[in-house]
Amino acid sequence: MSEFLAELIGTMILIIFGGGVVGGVVLKNSKAEGAGWVVITIGWGLAVAMGVYAVGSFTGAHINPAVTLGFAAVGEFPWSKVPVYITAQMIGAFIGAVIVFLNYLPHWRDTEDQGAKLAVFSTDPAVRSPFSNLVSEMIGTFVLLMGLMFIGANEFTEGLNPLIVGLLIVAIGMSLGGATGYAINPARDLGPRIAHALLPIPKKGSSDWGYAWIPVVGPILGGIYGAVFYRAMFLEEFTGLFWGLSVFVAIILVGAAFSELKKEHTVAEQVEEKIS
């Protein structure tokens, strides 16, 4: 199997199981309707594990552009292969989303909530605040890349690694995912979002393109910084990229915190004006 086909199939499997569990939980008249966040996070963890089991022996199963770029940034993956991997991941995610659509054909008509329909394909924030949403995606993917590096530094019984990676996804989802739905993977969000825009879903509503950049840019920044940070802290590779990204990330974090504090101050002033 070629590396292109392997990454395509691995990412397709990821979305079939991951998008599928969301569909089961949020679409009307599904037997899993209302099962909740815990079921979704476990489903996504198993989705990643299955994707890794499927193609890990062919490509290492990146199935995520943030992982591919993070590994490339620290010299663990050749830059020449990055376009091939990312293209395959995007196509695989799109195909996986189409399969999820076909699996739930009667339920799109039964579901009136346009947000629920979009949620099967892509993420959206619990509280819409772009700067803070970007930070959440950065943190989640930073932890993902750090976790992958931690797992790679330890020896497990043969065949257990994909399951450990899946548990990492569950942990990220349960601990950090409530803010944005934890895309932590540009292909996982953008590929299915394109599918949502193109598929004939009854009364589907907007694909929310105004938000779409956040689950792409956030994971890329967080993923690259997570890999670079690990190499700096654990292997003492304090490169120019590490220092540059550290400053850039710090600016984003401070900016997001300042933005939220400013909003809080504005709300307080509005309340005070109404009282007076």
VEXSE-224735 format. One record per residue: z, x, y of N, C-alpha, C, O in turn; residue in three letters; residue number from 1. Coordinates in steps of 0.2 Angstrom, whole numbers. Layout:
    npz    npx    npy   capz   capx   capy    cpz    cpx    cpy    opz    opx    opy  res    n
      Z      X      Y      Z      X      Y      Z      X      Y      Z      X      Y  Ala  NUM
...
# end
This chain:
    npz    npx    npy   capz   capx   capy    cpz    cpx    cpy    opz    opx    opy  res    n
      0      4     -6      0      0      0      0      4      6      4      9      7  Met    1
     -4      3     11     -4      7     17      2      5     22      5      0     21  Ser    2
      3     10     26      9      9     30      8      3     35     13     -1     36  Glu    3
      2      2     37      1     -4     41      2    -11     38      6    -15     40  Phe    4
      0    -11     32      1    -17     28      8    -18     26     11    -24     26  Leu    5
     12    -13     25     19    -13     23     23    -16     29     27    -20     28  Ala    6
     22    -13     35     26    -15     40     24    -23     42     28    -26     44  Glu    7
     18    -24     41     16    -31     42     19    -36     38     22    -41     40  Leu    8
     19    -34     31     22    -39     26     30    -39     27     33    -44     27  Ile    9
     33    -33     28     40    -33     29     42    -37     35     47    -41     35  Gly   10
     39    -37     41     40    -41     47     39    -48     45     43    -52     48  Thr   11
     34    -50     42     32    -56     40     38    -59     36     40    -65     37  Met   12
     40    -56     31     46    -58     27     52    -59     31     56    -64     31  Ile   13
     53    -55     36     59    -55     41     59    -62     44     64    -65     45  Leu   14
     53    -64     47     52    -70     51     52    -76     46     55    -81     48  Ile   15
     49    -76     41     50    -81     36     57    -84     35     58    -89     35  Ile   16
     61    -79     33     68    -80     31     72    -82     38     76    -86     38  Phe   17
     71    -77     43     75    -78     49     73    -84     53     77    -88     55  Gly   18
     67    -85     55     64    -91     58     66    -97     54     67   -103     56  Gly   19
     65    -96     47     66   -102     43     73   -105     43     74   -111     43  Gly   20
     78   -100     43     85   -103     43     87   -106     50     90   -111     50  Val   21
     84   -104     55     85   -107     62     82   -114     61     85   -119     64  Val   22
     75   -115     58     72   -121     58     76   -126     54     77   -132     55  Gly   23
     79   -123     48     83   -128     44     90   -130     48     92   -136     46  Gly   24
     92   -126     52     98   -128     56     97   -133     62    101   -137     63  Val   25
     92   -132     65     91   -135     72     86   -141     71     86   -145     76  Val   26
     81   -141     66     76   -147     66     79   -153     63     83   -153     58  Leu   27
     77   -159     66     80   -165     63     77   -167     56     72   -165     54  Lys   28
     82   -170     53     81   -172     46     80   -166     41     78   -168     35  Asn   29
     82   -160     43     82   -155     38     89   -156     34     94   -158     37  Ser   30
     89   -154     28     95   -154     24    100   -149     26    106   -150     25  Lys   31
     98   -144     30    103   -139     33    105   -141     40    108   -137     43  Ala   32
    102   -146     43    104   -148     50    111   -147     52    115   -150     49  Glu   33
    112   -144     57    119   -143     60    124   -138     56    130   -138     57  Gly   34
    121   -134     52    125   -130     48    128   -124     52    133   -122     50  Ala   35
    125   -123     58    129   -119     63    127   -111     63    123   -109     59  Gly   36
    130   -108     68    129   -101     69    130    -96     64    126    -91     63  Trp   37
    135    -97     60    137    -93     54    131    -93     49    130    -88     47  Val   38
    129    -99     48    123    -99     43    117    -95     46    114    -92     42  Val   39
    116    -96     52    110    -93     55    111    -85     55    106    -82     53  Ile   40
    117    -83     57    118    -75     56    117    -72     49    115    -67     48  Thr   41
    120    -76     45    119    -74     38    112    -74     35    110    -69     32  Ile   42
    109    -79     37    101    -80     36     97    -74     38     93    -71     35  Gly   43
     99    -72     45     95    -67     48     97    -60     44     93    -56     44  Trp   44
    103    -59     43    105    -53     39    102    -52     33     99    -47     31  Gly   45
    101    -58     29     98    -58     22     90    -57     24     87    -54     19  Leu   46
     88    -59     29     80    -59     31     79    -51     32     74    -49     29  Ala   47
     83    -48     35     82    -41     36     82    -37     30     78    -33     28  Val   48
     88    -39     26     88    -35     19     82    -36     15     80    -31     12  Ala   49
     80    -42     15     74    -43     10     68    -40     13     64    -37      9  Met   50
     67    -39     20     61    -36     22     62    -28     21     57    -25     19  Gly   51
     68    -26     21     69    -19     19     68    -17     12     65    -12     10  Val   52
     70    -22      8     69    -21      1     62    -21     -1     60    -17     -5  Tyr   53
     58    -25      2     51    -26      1     47    -20      2     43    -18     -2  Ala   54
     48    -17      8     43    -11     10     47     -5     12     43      0     14  Val   55
     53     -4     11     57      2     12     54      8      9     54     13     12  Gly   56
     52      7      3     49     13      0     42     15      2     40     21      1  Ser   57
     39     11      6     32     13      9     33     16     16     29     20     18  Phe   58
     37     13     20     38     15     27     45     16     30     45     18     36  Thr   59
     50     15     26     56     15     28     58      9     31     64      8     33  Gly   60
     53      4     31     55     -3     34     58     -3     41     63     -5     42  Ala   61
     54     -1     46     56     -2     53     57     -9     54     62    -11     57  His   62
     51    -13     53     50    -20     55     53    -22     61     55    -27     62  Ile   63
     53    -17     66     56    -18     73     53    -13     77     55     -7     76  Asn   64
     49    -14     83     47     -9     87     52     -5     90     51      1     92  Pro   65
     58     -8     92     64     -4     95     66      1     90     68      7     92  Ala   66
     66      0     83     68      5     78     63     10     78     64     16     78  Val   67
     56      8     78     51     13     78     51     18     84     51     24     84  Thr   68
     52     15     90     52     19     96     59     23     97     59     29     99  Leu   69
     64     20     94     70     24     94     70     30     90     72     36     92  Gly   70
     67     30     84     66     35     79     61     40     82     62     46     81  Phe   71
     56     38     85     51     42     88     54     46     94     53     52     95  Ala   72
     59     43     98     61     46    104     66     52    102     67     57    106  Ala   73
     69     52     96     73     58     94     70     62     88     73     66     85  Val   74
     63     62     88     59     66     83     60     64     76     58     69     72  Gly   75
     62     58     74     63     57     67     57     53     65     56     51     59  Glu   76
     52     52     69     46     48     67     40     50     72     41     51     78  Phe   77
     34     51     69     29     54     73     26     49     78     25     43     77  Pro   78
     25     51     85     23     46     90     16     44     88     14     38     90  Trp   79
     12     48     84      5     46     83      5     39     78      0     36     78  Ser   80
     10     38     75     10     32     71     13     26     74     13     20     71  Lys   81
     16     27     80     20     21     83     15     15     85     17     10     83  Val   82
      9     16     87      4     11     89      3      7     82      2      1     82  Pro   83
      2     10     77      0      7     70      6      3     68      5     -3     66  Val   84
     12      5     68     18      2     66     19     -4     70     20    -10     68  Tyr   85
     19     -4     77     20     -9     82     15    -15     81     17    -21     81  Ile   86
      9    -13     80      4    -18     80      5    -22     73      4    -28     73  Thr   87
      6    -18     68      8    -22     61     14    -26     62     14    -32     59  Ala   88
     19    -24     65     25    -28     66     24    -35     70     26    -40     68  Gln   89
     20    -34     75     18    -40     79     14    -45     75     15    -51     76  Met   90
      9    -42     72      5    -47     68      9    -50     62      8    -56     61  Ile   91
     13    -46     59     17    -49     54     22    -54     56     23    -59     53  Gly   92
     25    -53     62     29    -58     65     26    -65     67     28    -70     66  Ala   93
     20    -64     69     16    -70     71     14    -74     64     15    -80     64  Phe   94
     12    -70     59     10    -74     53     16    -77     50     16    -83     48  Ile   95
     22    -74     50     28    -76     48     30    -83     51     32    -88     48  Gly   96
     29    -83     58     31    -89     62     26    -95     60     28   -100     60  Ala   97
     20    -93     59     15    -98     56     17   -101     50     17   -108     49  Val   98
     20    -97     45     22   -100     39     28   -104     40     29   -109     36  Ile   99
     33   -102     44     39   -106     45     36   -113     48     39   -118     46  Val  100
     31   -113     53     29   -119     56     26   -124     50     28   -130     50  Phe  101
     22   -121     45     20   -125     40     25   -128     35     24   -133     33  Leu  102
     30   -124     34     36   -126     30     39   -132     33     42   -136     29  Asn  103
     40   -133     39     43   -138     42     39   -144     45     41   -147     50  Tyr  104
     33   -144     43     28   -149     46     30   -156     48     29   -158     54  Leu  105
     34   -160     44     36   -166     46     41   -166     51     42   -171     55  Pro  106
     45   -161     52     51   -160     56     50   -159     63     54   -161     68  His  107
     44   -156     65     42   -156     72     41   -162     75     43   -163     81  Trp  108
     38   -167     72     37   -174     74     44   -177     75     45   -181     80  Arg  109
     49   -176     71     55   -180     71     60   -177     76     65   -180     78  Asp  110
     59   -171     78     63   -167     83     61   -168     90     55   -166     92  Thr  111
     65   -171     94     63   -173    101     65   -167    105     62   -166    111  Glu  112
     70   -163    104     73   -158    108     68   -152    108     67   -148    103  Asp  113
     64   -151    114     60   -145    114     63   -139    114     60   -134    111  Gln  114
     69   -138    116     72   -131    116     74   -130    108     74   -124    107  Gly  115
     75   -135    104     77   -133     97     70   -131     94     70   -126     90  Ala  116
     65   -134     96     58   -132     93     57   -124     95     54   -121     90  Lys  117
     58   -123    101     56   -116    103     61   -111    100     59   -105     98  Leu  118
     67   -113     98     72   -109     95     71   -106     88     73   -101     86  Ala  119
     66   -110     85     64   -108     78     60   -102     79     59    -98     74  Val  120
     56   -101     84     52    -96     85     55    -90     89     53    -84     88  Phe  121
     58    -91     94     61    -86     99     68    -87    102     70    -93    101  Ser  122
     70    -83    105     77    -83    108     77    -86    115     72    -86    118  Thr  123
     83    -88    117     85    -90    124     92    -89    125     96    -89    120  Asp  124
     94    -88    131    101    -86    133    105    -93    133    103    -98    134  Pro  125
    112    -92    131    116    -97    131    118    -99    139    118   -104    141  Ala  126
    118    -93    143    119    -94    150    113    -90    153    113    -84    152  Val  127
    109    -93    157    103    -90    159    105    -86    165    106    -88    171  Arg  128
    105    -79    165    106    -74    170    103    -68    168    105    -64    164  Ser  129
     96    -67    171     92    -62    168     95    -55    168     94    -52    162  Pro  130
     98    -53    173    101    -46    172    106    -45    167    106    -40    163  Phe  131
    111    -50    166    116    -50    161    113    -51    154    115    -48    149  Ser  132
    108    -55    154    104    -56    147    101    -50    145    101    -48    139  Asn  133
     98    -46    150     95    -40    148    100    -35    145     99    -32    140  Leu  134
    106    -35    148    111    -30    146    113    -32    139    115    -28    135  Val  135
    114    -39    137    116    -41    131    111    -39    125    113    -37    120  Ser  136
    105    -39    127    100    -37    122    100    -29    121     99    -27    116  Glu  137
    101    -26    127    102    -19    126    108    -17    122    107    -12    118  Met  138
    113    -20    123    119    -18    119    118    -20    112    120    -16    108  Ile  139
    116    -25    110    114    -27    103    110    -22    100    111    -20     94  Gly  140
    105    -20    103    100    -15    100    103     -8    100    101     -4     95  Thr  141
    107     -7    105    110      0    105    114      0     99    114      5     95  Phe  142
    118     -5     97    123     -5     92    119     -5     85    120     -2     80  Val  143
    113     -8     85    108     -8     79    106     -1     77    107      1     72  Leu  144
    104      2     82    101      9     81    107     14     79    106     18     75  Leu  145
    113     13     83    118     17     81    120     16     74    122     20     70  Met  146
    120      9     72    122      7     65    118     10     60    120     13     55  Gly  147
    111     10     61    106     13     57    107     20     56    107     23     50  Leu  148
    109     24     61    110     31     61    117     32     57    117     37     53  Met  149
    122     28     58    128     29     54    127     28     46    129     32     42  Phe  150
    123     22     45    121     21     38    117     27     35    118     29     29  Ile  151
    112     30     39    108     35     36    112     41     35    110     46     31  Gly  152
    118     42     38    122     48     38    127     48     31    130     53     30  Ala  153
    127     42     28    131     41     22    127     40     16    121     37     16  Asn  154
    130     41     10    126     40      4    129     34      1    135     33      0  Glu  155
    124     30     -1    126     24     -5    123     24    -12    118     27    -13  Phe  156
    125     19    -16    122     18    -23    115     16    -21    113     12    -17  Thr  157
    110     19    -25    103     18    -24    102     10    -24    104      7    -29  Glu  158
     98      8    -19     96      1    -19    101     -3    -14    100     -9    -13  Gly  159
    107      0    -12    112     -4     -8    110     -3     -1    113     -8      3  Leu  160
    107      2      1    106      2      9    103     -4     12    106     -6     17  Asn  161
     98     -7      9     95    -13     13    101    -18     14    101    -22     19  Pro  162
    105    -19      9    110    -24     10    115    -22     15    117    -27     19  Leu  163
    117    -16     16    121    -14     21    118    -15     28    121    -17     33  Ile  164
    112    -14     28    108    -15     35    108    -22     36    109    -24     42  Val  165
    108    -26     31    108    -34     32    115    -36     35    115    -40     39  Gly  166
    120    -33     32    127    -34     35    128    -32     42    132    -35     46  Leu  167
    125    -26     44    125    -24     51    122    -30     55    125    -31     61  Leu  168
    116    -33     53    113    -38     57    118    -44     58    119    -47     63  Ile  169
    121    -46     52    126    -51     52    132    -50     57    134    -54     61  Val  170
    134    -43     57    140    -41     61    138    -42     69    141    -44     73  Ala  171
    132    -39     70    129    -40     77    128    -47     79    130    -49     85  Ile  172
    126    -51     75    125    -58     77    131    -62     78    132    -65     83  Gly  173
    136    -61     74    143    -64     74    146    -62     80    150    -65     84  Met  174
    146    -55     82    150    -52     87    147    -52     94    150    -53     99  Ser  175
    140    -51     94    137    -50    101    131    -56    102    129    -56    107  Leu  176
    129    -59     97    123    -63     97    124    -70    101    119    -73    103  Gly  177
    130    -72    102    131    -78    106    128    -79    113    127    -84    115  Gly  178
    127    -73    116    125    -73    123    117    -74    123    115    -78    128  Ala  179
    113    -71    119    106    -72    120    102    -74    113     96    -75    113  Thr  180
    106    -75    108    103    -76    102    101    -70     98     97    -70     93  Gly  181
    102    -64    101    101    -58     98     94    -56     95     94    -56     89  Tyr  182
     89    -56     99     83    -54     97     83    -47     94     81    -46     88  Ala  183
     86    -43     98     86    -35     96     80    -33     92     80    -28     88  Ile  184
     74    -36     94     68    -34     90     62    -37     94     61    -43     94  Asn  185
     58    -33     98     53    -36    102     48    -40     98     46    -46    100  Pro  186
     46    -38     92     41    -41     88     44    -48     85     40    -53     85  Ala  187
     50    -48     84     54    -54     81     53    -60     86     53    -66     84  Arg  188
     54    -58     93     53    -63     98     46    -65    100     44    -70    101  Asp  189
     43    -59    102     36    -60    105     31    -63    101     27    -67    103  Leu  190
     31    -60     94     26    -63     90     26    -70     88     21    -74     89  Gly  191
     32    -73     87     33    -80     86     33    -84     92     30    -90     92  Pro  192
     34    -81     98     33    -85    104     26    -86    105     24    -92    108  Arg  193
     22    -81    104     15    -82    104     12    -88    100      8    -92    101  Ile  194
     15    -88     94     14    -93     89     16   -100     91     12   -105     91  Ala  195
     21   -100     94     24   -107     97     19   -109    103     17   -115    103  His  196
     16   -104    107     11   -106    112      5   -109    109      2   -113    112  Ala  197
      3   -106    103     -4   -108    101     -4   -113     95     -9   -117     95  Leu  198
      2   -114     92      2   -119     87      2   -126     89      5   -127     95  Leu  199
     -1   -131     85     -1   -138     88      5   -142     86      6   -146     82  Pro  200
     11   -139     89     18   -142     88     18   -149     92     17   -148     98  Ile  201
     20   -154     89     20   -160     93     26   -160     99     31   -158     97  Pro  202
     23   -161    105     28   -162    111     33   -155    111     39   -156    112  Lys  203
     29   -150    110     33   -144    110     36   -141    116     41   -138    116  Lys  204
     33   -143    122     36   -140    128     34   -133    130     29   -130    127  Gly  205
     37   -130    135     36   -123    137     38   -118    132     42   -119    128  Ser  206
     34   -112    132     36   -107    128     41   -102    131     42    -97    129  Ser  207
     43   -104    138     47   -100    142     45    -93    143     49    -88    141  Asp  208
     39    -92    145     37    -85    147     41    -81    152     40    -75    152  Trp  209
     44    -85    156     48    -82    162     54    -78    159     56    -73    162  Gly  210
     56    -80    153     62    -76    150     59    -71    145     63    -66    143  Tyr  211
     53    -71    143     50    -68    137     51    -60    138     51    -57    133  Ala  212
     51    -58    144     51    -50    145     58    -47    143     58    -42    141  Trp  213
     63    -51    143     70    -49    142     71    -47    134     73    -41    133  Ile  214
     69    -51    129     70    -49    122     64    -44    120     64    -42    114  Pro  215
     60    -41    125     56    -36    124     58    -29    127     59    -24    123  Val  216
     60    -30    133     62    -24    137     69    -22    135     71    -16    134  Val  217
     74    -27    134     81    -25    132     81    -21    126     84    -16    126  Gly  218
     78    -24    120     79    -20    114     75    -13    114     78     -9    111  Pro  219
     70    -13    118     67     -6    118     71     -1    122     72      5    119  Ile  220
     74     -3    127     79      2    131     85      3    127     87      9    126  Leu  221
     88     -2    124     94     -1    120     93      3    114     97      7    112  Gly  222
     87      1    110     85      5    104     84     12    105     87     16    102  Gly  223
     81     14    110     79     21    112     86     25    114     87     30    112  Ile  224
     90     21    118     96     24    120    101     25    114    105     30    114  Tyr  225
    101     20    110    106     20    104    104     27    100    109     30     98  Gly  226
     98     28     99     96     34     95     97     40     98    100     45     95  Ala  227
     96     40    105     97     46    109    104     48    109    107     53    109  Val  228
    108     42    110    116     43    111    119     46    105    123     50    105  Phe  229
    116     43     99    119     45     93    118     53     92    122     57     90  Tyr  230
    112     55     93    110     62     92    114     67     97    116     72     96  Arg  231
    116     64    103    120     68    108    127     68    106    130     74    106  Ala  232
    130     63    104    137     62    103    139     65     96    144     69     95  Met  233
    135     64     91    136     66     84    133     73     82    136     77     78  Phe  234
    127     75     85    124     81     83    123     86     89    120     91     89  Leu  235
    127     84     95    127     88    101    120     90    104    119     95    106  Glu  236
    115     85    103    109     86    106    108     83    113    106     77    114  Glu  237
    111     86    118    111     83    125    105     85    129    105     90    132  Phe  238
    100     81    127     93     82    130     93     79    137     97     75    139  Thr  239
     87     81    140     86     78    147     85     71    146     86     67    151  Gly  240
     82     68    141     81     61    139     87     58    139     88     52    142  Leu  241
     92     61    136     99     58    135    102     57    142    104     51    144  Phe  242
    102     62    146    105     62    153    101     57    157    104     53    161  Trp  243
     95     57    157     91     52    161     92     45    159     93     41    164  Gly  244
     92     44    153     93     37    151    100     35    152    102     29    154  Leu  245
    105     39    152    112     37    153    113     35    160    116     30    161  Ser  246
    110     39    165    110     37    172    107     30    173    109     25    176  Val  247
    101     29    170     97     23    170    101     17    168    101     12    171  Phe  248
    104     18    162    107     12    158    114     11    163    115      5    163  Val  249
    117     16    165    123     15    169    121     11    175    125      6    177  Ala  250
    115     12    179    113      8    184    112      1    183    114     -4    186  Ile  251
    109      0    177    108     -7    175    115    -11    173    115    -17    175  Ile  252
    119     -7    170    126    -11    168    130    -12    175    132    -18    175  Leu  253
    130     -8    179    133     -9    186    130    -14    190    133    -18    193  Val  254
    123    -14    190    120    -19    193    121    -26    190    122    -31    194  Gly  255
    121    -27    184    122    -33    181    129    -36    182    130    -42    184  Ala  256
    134    -31    182    141    -33    184    142    -35    191    145    -40    192  Ala  257
    139    -32    195    139    -33    202    135    -40    204    138    -44    208  Phe  258
    130    -41    200    126    -48    201    131    -54    199    131    -59    202  Ser  259
    134    -53    193    139    -58    191    144    -59    196    146    -65    197  Glu  260
    147    -54    198    153    -54    203    151    -58    209    154    -62    212  Leu  261
    145    -56    212    142    -59    218    141    -67    217    142    -71    221  Lys  262
    139    -69    211    138    -76    209    145    -79    209    145    -85    212  Lys  263
    150    -76    206    156    -79    206    159    -80    213    162    -85    215  Glu  264
    158    -75    218    160    -75    224    157    -81    228    160    -85    232  His  265
    150    -82    227    146    -87    230    149    -94    228    149    -99    232  Thr  266
    150    -95    221    153   -101    219    160   -103    222    161   -108    224  Val  267
    164    -98    223    170    -99    226    170   -101    233    174   -105    235  Ala  268
    165    -98    236    164   -100    243    162   -107    244    164   -111    248  Glu  269
    157   -109    239    155   -116    239    160   -121    238    160   -126    241  Gln  270
    165   -119    233    170   -124    232    175   -124    238    177   -130    239  Val  271
    176   -119    241    181   -119    247    178   -123    252    182   -126    256  Glu  272
    171   -122    253    168   -126    259    169   -134    257    170   -138    262  Glu  273
    168   -136    251    168   -143    249    175   -145    250    176   -151    253  Lys  274
    180   -141    249    187   -143    249    189   -144    257    192   -149    259  Ile  275
    187   -139    261    188   -140    268    184   -145    272    184   -146    278  Ser  276
# end
